[in-house]
Amino acid sequence: MTIGPEGCLDLVGHHVEGWAWLPAKPDRRLRVEILFDDPPIRVEVLADRHRPDLEAAGKGDGRHGFAVPLPASLIGREPVVNVCLPDFPNARLRGTPRRAILALGFVTLRTIRPLGTDLDRLRDFLAGMVRLNGGCADTAVPGMRDLQVWLAGGGDRCWLVAERGSRIVGHCRIGPGWPAQATSRALTLGIELHPDVHGFGLGRQLMLAAHRWASGRCARLELATLPHNARALALYRGLGYVDLGTAALPETGEIHRRMAIGLAAPCGSAWNAKRGITLVG
């Protein structure tokens, strides 16, 4: 069986960066075509930049990266960016398509409402994230009924979303479940941001909002992340999370890094989970 090309669109902003390589011919440098907006501005480059992370991951000699600046004519806009491999027209790079966001602007954090329209939008966001990472949304995204049951489960759970205009760009779920032990006074936190809004501090603000909600409801929060997710590890450690060692994801056995933070009792009135929080990027 022939193994096709691999690759990912890693960064979209003032520069567009990613990588592409062909495992069957690890020394080959692939042609990459970047398409900005529709009708597209096309830029073709060779994926031949050296990236130590690719070399460390066993991607040939690591010389499979590419980077191009955002065209000057698109500065001030938020163009959709896609990446194609001209020699492999059926191939798709992970992380595509993306939107080039240079200024975050206003973002509202609020709790999800257990209504059809709210849950439909949340499911659309979750499905989009699965597809962006190359997964199957049909099996990886919970159904409407599952979401409703979880939200109605009690006062020990909360689901926050971050909205930029009419678009959900991130979510944070707090409640019982792995890796927190059922017999402990801990709740589990899970967070996910769309890569379009990485680098603006939104993940930190979303987690701080979760901490405020959880204060007084549990003694600590726990989370699990992949050991190679340097961005997430830096965020969690910067917020005060401590390392509890490794833990295997029950469904797959995949090894994660388990972390936790102790929560102080809330000062003054508890955070009102129904109130929107507006942030300025």
TAPEMO-V661411 format. One record per pair of residues at least 24 apart in sequence whose C-alpha atoms are under 8 Angstrom apart, sorted by the first residue. I is the first residue (numbers start at 1). J is the second residue. If there is no record, write none. Layout:
# TAPEMO-V661411
i=I j=J
i=I j=J
This chain:
# TAPEMO-V661411
i=4 j=91
i=5 j=88
i=5 j=91
i=6 j=93
i=7 j=93
i=7 j=94
i=8 j=93
i=8 j=94
i=8 j=95
i=8 j=96
i=9 j=83
i=9 j=93
i=9 j=94
i=9 j=95
i=9 j=96
i=10 j=95
i=11 j=195
i=12 j=81
i=12 j=98
i=12 j=99
i=12 j=100
i=12 j=101
i=12 j=196
i=13 j=70
i=13 j=100
i=13 j=101
i=13 j=102
i=14 j=69
i=14 j=70
i=14 j=100
i=14 j=102
i=15 j=67
i=15 j=68
i=15 j=69
i=15 j=70
i=16 j=67
i=16 j=68
i=16 j=69
i=16 j=70
i=17 j=65
i=17 j=66
i=17 j=67
i=17 j=68
i=18 j=65
i=18 j=66
i=18 j=67
i=19 j=47
i=19 j=64
i=19 j=65
i=19 j=66
i=20 j=47
i=20 j=64
i=20 j=65
i=20 j=93
i=21 j=47
i=21 j=59
i=21 j=64
i=23 j=59
i=23 j=60
i=26 j=59
i=26 j=60
i=26 j=61
i=27 j=60
i=27 j=61
i=29 j=63
i=29 j=64
i=30 j=64
i=30 j=85
i=30 j=87
i=31 j=85
i=31 j=86
i=31 j=87
i=32 j=83
i=32 j=84
i=32 j=85
i=32 j=86
i=33 j=83
i=33 j=84
i=33 j=85
i=33 j=86
i=34 j=81
i=34 j=82
i=34 j=83
i=34 j=84
i=35 j=81
i=35 j=82
i=35 j=83
i=35 j=84
i=36 j=79
i=36 j=80
i=36 j=81
i=36 j=82
i=37 j=79
i=37 j=80
i=37 j=81
i=38 j=80
i=76 j=102
i=78 j=102
i=94 j=132
i=94 j=133
i=94 j=134
i=95 j=132
i=95 j=133
i=95 j=134
i=96 j=132
i=97 j=132
i=98 j=196
i=99 j=196
i=100 j=196
i=101 j=196
i=101 j=197
i=103 j=281
i=104 j=197
i=104 j=200
i=104 j=280
i=104 j=281
i=105 j=164
i=105 j=279
i=105 j=280
i=105 j=281
i=106 j=164
i=106 j=165
i=106 j=278
i=106 j=279
i=106 j=280
i=106 j=281
i=107 j=162
i=107 j=163
i=107 j=164
i=107 j=165
i=107 j=277
i=107 j=278
i=107 j=279
i=107 j=280
i=107 j=281
i=108 j=162
i=108 j=163
i=108 j=164
i=108 j=276
i=108 j=277
i=108 j=278
i=108 j=279
i=109 j=160
i=109 j=161
i=109 j=162
i=109 j=163
i=109 j=206
i=109 j=276
i=109 j=277
i=109 j=278
i=110 j=160
i=110 j=161
i=110 j=162
i=110 j=273
i=110 j=274
i=110 j=275
i=110 j=276
i=110 j=277
i=111 j=158
i=111 j=159
i=111 j=160
i=111 j=161
i=111 j=273
i=111 j=274
i=111 j=276
i=112 j=159
i=112 j=160
i=112 j=161
i=114 j=148
i=114 j=151
i=119 j=144
i=119 j=147
i=120 j=144
i=121 j=168
i=122 j=168
i=125 j=168
i=125 j=169
i=129 j=194
i=156 j=187
i=156 j=217
i=160 j=206
i=160 j=210
i=162 j=206
i=169 j=193
i=169 j=194
i=169 j=197
i=170 j=194
i=171 j=206
i=172 j=206
i=172 j=207
i=172 j=210
i=174 j=210
i=174 j=214
i=179 j=222
i=179 j=223
i=179 j=224
i=179 j=247
i=179 j=258
i=180 j=221
i=180 j=222
i=180 j=223
i=185 j=218
i=185 j=219
i=185 j=220
i=186 j=218
i=186 j=219
i=186 j=220
i=186 j=221
i=186 j=222
i=187 j=218
i=187 j=220
i=187 j=221
i=187 j=222
i=188 j=221
i=188 j=222
i=188 j=223
i=189 j=221
i=189 j=222
i=189 j=223
i=190 j=223
i=190 j=224
i=200 j=281
i=203 j=235
i=204 j=235
i=204 j=239
i=211 j=263
i=212 j=266
i=212 j=270
i=212 j=271
i=213 j=270
i=213 j=271
i=213 j=272
i=213 j=273
i=214 j=263
i=215 j=263
i=215 j=264
i=215 j=265
i=215 j=266
i=215 j=270
i=216 j=263
i=216 j=264
i=216 j=265
i=216 j=266
i=218 j=263
i=219 j=262
i=219 j=263
i=219 j=264
i=220 j=260
i=220 j=261
i=220 j=262
i=220 j=263
i=221 j=260
i=221 j=261
i=221 j=262
i=221 j=263
i=222 j=258
i=222 j=259
i=222 j=260
i=222 j=261
i=223 j=258
i=223 j=259
i=223 j=260
i=224 j=256
i=224 j=257
i=224 j=258
i=224 j=259
i=225 j=256
i=225 j=257
i=225 j=258
i=226 j=255
i=226 j=256
i=226 j=257
i=227 j=255
i=227 j=256
i=227 j=257
